[in-house]
Amino acid sequence: MVHKAGFVNIIGSPNVGKSTLMNALVGKKLSTITPKAQTTRHRIMGIVSGDDFQIIYSDTPGILKPHYKLHESMMKFVDSAFLDADIFIYITDINEKSNDKETIDKLNQTKKPVILLINKIDLSDQKTVEKKISFWQKTLPDAEVIPISALLSFNLDKVLDTILEKLPESPPYYPKDELTDKTMRFFVSEIIREKIFNNYNQEIPYSSEVIVDEYKEQTNIIHIKAFIFVTRESQKAIILGHQGKAIKKTGTEARQDIEELVGKKVYLELTVKVNKDWRNDPQQLKRFGYEQ
């Protein structure tokens, strides 16, 4: 029996649905999803295995022009996705007005298969979708263009069939029962960060980072201690909220999601700290898991 395996790397602009697509294809919530752009900061792998195939998906940060060393590190994750891909998924959405020319040029020059997904077609009409398909067939003439709705899982069966068709013959890269390359600590920090993105506005989500300091698993409960870093004292006050109500809400929501993930009770302790330059501090960024 022929076995296929390979790396299918998902790239695109911020907020076009990369994480929603990844979670739908993997069948489990691995990537954080919020309505805000730039939610994904790391490269997250999701592994799907069958008897005769293994697909290693990679969700990557949205392509942007860096303003901080944090952004530079995020774009290094995107660069790494160009180096090891067996198949590229470039995802846009039905309303995206402009695209990164450098990325389009790279995809036109690559010898690897490219699948172009037009997402969020449930928010549009047939005529607009047809115009977008025509545009992308001209812009990326070697790509397979597929209109989808990642949120509604529309046409994702066609995406999977296309991936399996283009996947190279190879033995599996990971044990068949593995789902991701990330640790539980990573997913806990991402869950907390997701709640910050959902519960706070303006610059707060983009100025904050989370690190899990302790993760102690006992028979019936897991004790977790995490730090939320922000860049200003005023942001710390907003995170805490009046009489600590805001952080209590964030902590409760995060704890519930963590309990669902790990399947047991969780005690979650959150502490807010100010580190005014963490987004431009190479040592801090390394501590937070960003490559330098």
Buried (B, 14 or more C-beta within 10 A) or exposed (E): EEBBBBBBBBBBBBBBBBBBBBBBBBEBBBBBBBEBBBBBBBBBBBBBBEEEBBBBBBBBBBBBEEEBBBBBBBBBBBEBBBEEBBBBBBBBBBEBEEBBEEBBEBBEEEEBBBBBBBBBBEEBEEEBBEEBBEEBBEBBEEBBBBBBBBBEBBBBEBBBEBBEEBBEEBEBEBEEEBBBBBEBBBBBBBBBBBBBBBBBEEEBBBBBBBBBEEBEEEEEEBEBBBBBBBBEEEBBEBBBBEEEEBBEEBBEBBBBBBBEBBEEEBEBEBEBEEEBEBBBBEEBBEEBBBBE
